Amino acid sequence: MGRFDMGWLGTTLRCGLMAAGLACAVIGVASAQEAYPARPIRLLVGFGPGGATDITFRKLGELASKQLGQPIIIENKPGAGATLAPSTMAKTDSPDGYTIAAATAGLLRYPYMQKVDWNPIRDFTWIAGLGGYTFVLAVNADSPFKTVGDLVAYAKANPGGLTIATAGAGTTMHLLAEALAGMAGVEITHVGYRSSSEAGTAVLGGHAMATVDAVGTILPYTEPGKMRMLLSFDPQPVDWLAGVPTAKSLGYDLVYPAPYGLVGPKNMPPEIVGKLYQAFKAAADSDEYRKLLETLRQTAWTRTPGEYEQWAREFYVSERSLVERAKLLRQP
């Protein structure tokens, strides 16, 4: 009987210890979740160093890291219309918040141009909308093209002879160049580079006749008189681009604001998404970042995870029309 009692007691003690261990494990998991982030975070950017997108996300990462208490390490991964970075992340990284990516409009456009093994809505967690670009068409200051009319006239007289450099095939810049050419009824030769800085250098060196890019990338060239802007793709003219017409004002129905933001792999825990959103929102709302927006001539555009995903769903549907106008819609 005594032996039975001791066995029962031993079993009870073991069960109690197991229960306590399980409780500790649960508490440990909860603590680990509360401690996020416990190590550095990788932020993948789909453009090369030196352009407006790279500069923007480096500053956002620097400011958000102060909120999160961990470094945010920028990794440039250009390619596939600026979708290589986020699509690689979606396919290979776990949704633990330690790898995130910059999202630009190309993410919601590239599947219309190329067959891909990822879905721009289902395969991502939409974390935060952070800002928007103004895009412009620019030429070397020594170019004989003083107006868009001059450029179009040359293209009509020399089919395919007009070379336009951008930060890569499939990027917003490429699409805008092709769409503008299509509306003007001319053929161009697109020259894709790995970064905006390379495209700008090509125009300055006479290797390309024009470029389309974010105005923040072009301003460092125009302010010292090395380049000249011929038009913008804004809805209406703005004071700080005095004398630069919009595509719409010249008769081209091409208005293109392009928001950017932050995405992660699908199925990220809501609490991690919330921490990242709050940190990057604080960064985007800071005086330091707003000063950068002013310098780069970008617009503030903050959106919650839910708002950003809803915008992405709607933009994905509407983006097909731009691809069609640029005559780059992939064949089934």
C-alpha positions as CSV (number, residue, x, y, z in Angstrom):
1,M,0.0,0.0,0.0
2,G,2.9,2.3,0.9
3,R,4.6,1.5,-2.3
4,F,1.3,2.4,-4.2
5,D,1.1,5.7,-2.3
6,M,4.6,6.7,-3.2
7,G,4.1,5.8,-6.8
8,W,1.0,7.9,-6.9
9,L,2.9,10.8,-5.2
10,G,5.7,10.5,-7.7
11,T,3.3,10.5,-10.6
12,T,1.6,13.6,-9.1
13,L,4.9,15.4,-8.7
14,R,6.0,14.6,-12.2
15,C,2.7,15.8,-13.6
16,G,3.0,19.0,-11.5
17,L,6.5,19.6,-12.8
18,M,5.4,19.0,-16.4
19,A,2.5,21.4,-16.0
20,A,4.8,24.0,-14.5
21,G,7.3,23.4,-17.3
22,L,4.5,23.9,-19.9
23,A,3.3,27.0,-18.2
24,C,6.9,28.4,-18.2
25,A,7.2,27.5,-21.9
26,V,4.0,29.4,-22.6
27,I,5.3,32.3,-20.6
28,G,8.6,32.1,-22.4
29,V,6.9,32.2,-25.9
30,A,4.8,35.2,-24.8
31,S,7.9,36.9,-23.5
32,A,9.7,36.2,-26.8
33,Q,6.9,37.7,-28.7
34,E,6.8,40.8,-26.4
35,A,10.5,41.2,-26.9
36,Y,10.3,41.6,-30.7
37,P,12.6,42.6,-32.2
38,A,15.4,40.8,-30.4
39,R,17.9,41.0,-33.2
40,P,18.6,43.2,-36.3
41,I,16.0,43.5,-39.1
42,R,16.8,43.2,-42.8
43,L,15.0,45.7,-45.1
44,L,15.3,44.7,-48.8
45,V,15.2,47.5,-51.4
46,G,14.5,46.6,-55.0
47,F,16.7,49.4,-56.4
48,G,20.4,50.0,-56.4
49,P,22.2,52.5,-54.1
50,G,22.0,56.2,-54.7
51,G,18.5,56.7,-56.1
52,A,15.5,58.3,-54.4
53,T,14.0,54.9,-53.2
54,D,17.3,53.8,-51.7
55,I,17.8,57.2,-49.9
56,T,14.2,57.2,-48.7
57,F,14.3,53.7,-47.1
58,R,17.7,54.2,-45.6
59,K,16.4,57.2,-43.7
60,L,13.1,55.5,-42.8
61,G,15.1,52.5,-41.5
62,E,17.5,54.7,-39.5
63,L,14.6,56.5,-37.8
64,A,12.4,53.4,-37.3
65,S,15.4,51.5,-35.7
66,K,15.4,54.1,-32.9
67,Q,11.8,53.2,-32.2
68,L,12.4,49.4,-32.3
69,G,15.7,49.4,-30.4
70,Q,17.4,47.2,-33.1
71,P,19.4,48.1,-36.3
72,I,17.6,47.9,-39.6
73,I,20.0,46.8,-42.2
74,I,19.4,47.9,-45.8
75,E,20.1,45.3,-48.5
76,N,19.8,46.4,-52.1
77,K,18.5,43.8,-54.5
78,P,17.5,45.3,-57.8
79,G,15.9,43.4,-60.6
80,A,12.7,42.2,-62.1
81,G,11.1,45.6,-62.2
82,A,12.0,46.3,-58.6
83,T,10.1,43.1,-57.5
84,L,13.1,40.8,-57.0
85,A,13.6,42.0,-53.4
86,P,10.0,41.6,-52.1
87,S,9.2,38.5,-54.2
88,T,12.4,36.7,-53.0
89,M,11.5,37.6,-49.4
90,A,7.9,36.3,-49.9
91,K,9.2,32.9,-51.1
92,T,12.1,32.3,-48.8
93,D,11.7,34.2,-45.5
94,S,9.6,33.4,-42.5
95,P,6.9,35.8,-41.3
96,D,8.7,36.6,-38.1
97,G,9.3,40.3,-38.8
98,Y,13.1,40.0,-39.3
99,T,13.0,40.4,-43.1
100,I,10.8,43.0,-44.6
101,A,10.9,44.8,-48.0
102,A,10.2,48.1,-49.7
103,A,7.1,48.0,-51.9
104,T,6.7,50.2,-55.0
105,A,4.1,50.3,-57.7
106,G,6.0,47.7,-59.7
107,L,5.0,45.0,-57.3
108,L,1.4,45.4,-58.4
109,R,2.3,45.7,-62.1
110,Y,4.9,43.1,-62.9
111,P,2.6,40.1,-62.9
112,Y,0.8,41.7,-65.9
113,M,4.1,41.9,-67.8
114,Q,5.8,38.6,-66.8
115,K,4.7,35.2,-65.6
116,V,5.6,35.0,-61.9
117,D,5.3,32.4,-59.2
118,W,3.9,34.8,-56.6
119,N,0.8,36.7,-56.1
120,P,1.1,40.5,-55.2
121,I,-1.8,40.4,-52.8
122,R,-2.0,36.9,-51.2
123,D,1.8,36.4,-50.7
124,F,2.5,39.6,-48.7
125,T,1.6,41.2,-45.5
126,W,0.9,44.9,-46.2
127,I,2.5,46.8,-43.2
128,A,2.5,50.5,-43.9
129,G,2.0,53.1,-46.6
130,L,4.8,55.6,-46.3
131,G,5.0,58.2,-49.1
132,G,4.7,58.9,-52.8
133,Y,6.8,60.0,-55.8
134,T,6.6,62.7,-58.4
135,F,8.0,61.4,-61.7
136,V,9.6,63.6,-64.5
137,L,11.1,63.3,-67.9
138,A,14.5,64.9,-68.2
139,V,17.3,65.4,-70.7
140,N,21.0,66.5,-70.6
141,A,21.2,70.3,-70.4
142,D,23.1,70.3,-73.7
143,S,20.4,68.3,-75.4
144,P,18.8,69.9,-78.5
145,F,15.4,68.9,-77.0
146,K,14.1,72.0,-75.4
147,T,10.5,70.8,-75.2
148,V,8.6,67.5,-75.3
149,G,7.5,68.6,-78.8
150,D,11.2,68.6,-79.9
151,L,11.7,65.1,-78.4
152,V,8.5,63.7,-80.1
153,A,9.4,65.3,-83.4
154,Y,12.9,63.6,-83.3
155,A,11.3,60.3,-82.4
156,K,8.9,60.5,-85.3
157,A,11.7,61.3,-87.7
158,N,13.9,58.6,-86.3
159,P,11.8,55.5,-85.3
160,G,13.5,53.7,-82.4
161,G,16.3,56.3,-82.4
162,L,15.2,58.0,-79.2
163,T,16.9,56.3,-76.2
164,I,15.4,56.6,-72.8
165,A,17.2,55.4,-69.7
166,T,15.6,54.2,-66.5
167,A,16.4,52.2,-63.4
168,G,15.3,49.0,-65.0
169,A,12.8,47.1,-67.2
170,G,9.4,46.9,-65.7
171,T,9.9,49.8,-63.3
172,T,7.4,52.6,-63.1
173,M,9.9,54.8,-65.0
174,H,10.0,52.3,-67.8
175,L,6.2,52.1,-68.0
176,L,5.8,55.8,-68.0
177,A,8.3,56.2,-70.8
178,E,6.6,53.5,-72.9
179,A,3.1,54.8,-72.2
180,L,4.1,58.4,-73.2
181,A,5.7,57.1,-76.4
182,G,2.5,55.1,-77.2
183,M,0.3,58.1,-76.7
184,A,2.6,60.3,-78.8
185,G,2.6,57.6,-81.5
186,V,6.4,57.1,-81.6
187,E,8.8,54.3,-81.0
188,I,11.6,54.6,-78.4
189,T,14.5,52.4,-77.3
190,H,14.4,51.7,-73.6
191,V,17.7,51.3,-71.9
192,G,17.4,49.7,-68.4
193,Y,20.1,50.1,-65.8
194,R,20.4,48.6,-62.3
195,S,19.8,51.9,-60.5
196,S,18.6,55.5,-61.0
197,S,22.1,56.8,-60.5
198,E,23.4,54.7,-63.4
199,A,20.6,55.9,-65.7
200,G,21.4,59.5,-64.8
201,T,25.1,59.0,-65.4
202,A,24.2,57.5,-68.9
203,V,22.3,60.7,-69.8
204,L,25.0,62.9,-68.5
205,G,27.6,60.9,-70.5
206,G,25.6,61.0,-73.7
207,H,24.8,57.3,-73.7
208,A,21.1,57.9,-73.6
209,M,19.0,60.9,-74.7
210,A,16.5,61.1,-71.9
211,T,15.5,59.6,-68.6
212,V,12.3,59.2,-66.6
213,D,12.8,59.1,-62.8
214,A,11.6,60.4,-59.5
215,V,12.1,64.1,-59.3
216,G,14.3,63.7,-56.2
217,T,16.8,61.7,-58.2
218,I,16.8,64.3,-61.0
219,L,17.0,67.5,-58.9
220,P,20.7,67.0,-58.0
221,Y,21.4,67.2,-61.8
222,T,19.0,70.0,-62.6
223,E,19.9,72.4,-59.8
224,P,23.6,72.7,-60.9
225,G,22.4,73.0,-64.5
226,K,23.4,69.6,-65.8
227,M,19.9,68.4,-66.8
228,R,16.7,69.9,-67.9
229,M,13.2,68.6,-67.0
230,L,10.7,68.6,-69.9
231,L,7.5,67.4,-68.1
232,S,6.1,65.9,-65.0
233,F,3.4,63.2,-64.5
234,D,1.7,65.0,-61.7
235,P,-2.1,65.9,-61.9
236,Q,-1.3,69.6,-62.2
237,P,1.6,71.9,-62.4
238,V,3.4,72.8,-59.1
239,D,5.1,76.0,-58.1
240,W,8.5,74.4,-57.4
241,L,8.6,73.0,-60.9
242,A,8.1,76.4,-62.5
243,G,7.9,76.2,-66.3
244,V,7.7,72.4,-66.3
245,P,4.4,71.3,-67.9
246,T,2.5,68.2,-66.9
247,A,1.9,65.4,-69.4
248,K,-1.8,66.1,-69.1
249,S,-1.4,69.8,-69.9
250,L,0.3,68.7,-73.1
251,G,-2.6,66.5,-74.1
252,Y,-1.3,63.2,-72.8
253,D,-3.8,61.5,-70.5
254,L,-1.1,60.2,-68.2
255,V,-1.2,61.1,-64.5
256,Y,0.7,58.9,-62.2
257,P,1.2,59.3,-58.5
258,A,3.1,56.3,-57.2
259,P,2.9,55.5,-53.5
260,Y,5.4,53.3,-51.7
261,G,5.5,51.4,-48.5
262,L,6.5,48.4,-46.5
263,V,5.6,44.7,-46.9
264,G,6.5,41.4,-45.2
265,P,5.9,37.7,-46.0
266,K,2.3,36.5,-45.7
267,N,0.8,35.5,-42.3
268,M,2.9,37.8,-40.1
269,P,1.5,38.0,-36.6
270,P,-0.6,41.1,-36.0
271,E,1.4,42.2,-33.0
272,I,4.6,42.2,-35.0
273,V,2.9,44.1,-37.9
274,G,1.6,46.6,-35.3
275,K,5.1,47.2,-33.9
276,L,6.6,47.7,-37.3
277,Y,3.7,50.0,-38.4
278,Q,4.0,52.2,-35.3
279,A,7.8,52.4,-35.7
280,F,7.7,53.3,-39.3
281,K,4.8,55.7,-38.9
282,A,6.8,57.5,-36.2
283,A,9.7,57.7,-38.6
284,A,7.4,59.0,-41.4
285,D,5.9,61.6,-39.1
286,S,9.2,62.9,-37.8
287,D,10.5,66.3,-38.7
288,E,13.7,64.7,-40.0
289,Y,11.8,62.6,-42.5
290,R,9.5,65.3,-43.6
291,K,12.6,67.4,-44.3
292,L,13.9,64.6,-46.6
293,L,10.5,64.5,-48.3
294,E,10.8,68.2,-49.0
295,T,14.3,67.8,-50.3
296,L,13.4,64.9,-52.6
297,R,10.0,66.5,-53.5
298,Q,8.1,63.5,-52.4
299,T,4.6,63.5,-50.8
300,A,3.6,62.2,-47.4
301,W,1.2,59.2,-47.7
302,T,0.9,57.2,-44.5
303,R,-1.6,54.3,-44.4
304,T,-2.4,51.7,-41.7
305,P,-1.9,48.0,-42.6
306,G,-5.6,47.6,-43.4
307,E,-5.7,50.8,-45.5
308,Y,-2.5,49.9,-47.3
309,E,-3.8,46.4,-48.3
310,Q,-7.1,47.9,-49.5
311,W,-5.3,50.4,-51.7
312,A,-3.0,47.6,-53.0
313,R,-6.1,45.5,-54.0
314,E,-7.6,48.4,-55.9
315,F,-4.4,49.6,-57.5
316,Y,-3.6,46.1,-58.7
317,V,-6.8,46.1,-60.7
318,S,-6.3,49.5,-62.2
319,E,-2.6,49.0,-63.0
320,R,-3.4,46.7,-65.9
321,S,-4.5,49.7,-68.0
322,L,-1.1,51.4,-67.8
323,V,0.6,48.2,-68.9
324,E,-1.8,47.9,-71.8
325,R,-1.1,51.6,-72.8
326,A,2.6,50.8,-72.7
327,K,2.0,47.8,-74.9
328,L,3.8,45.5,-72.4
329,L,1.0,43.2,-71.4
330,R,2.3,39.6,-71.4
331,Q,0.7,37.1,-73.7
332,P,-1.1,34.2,-72.0
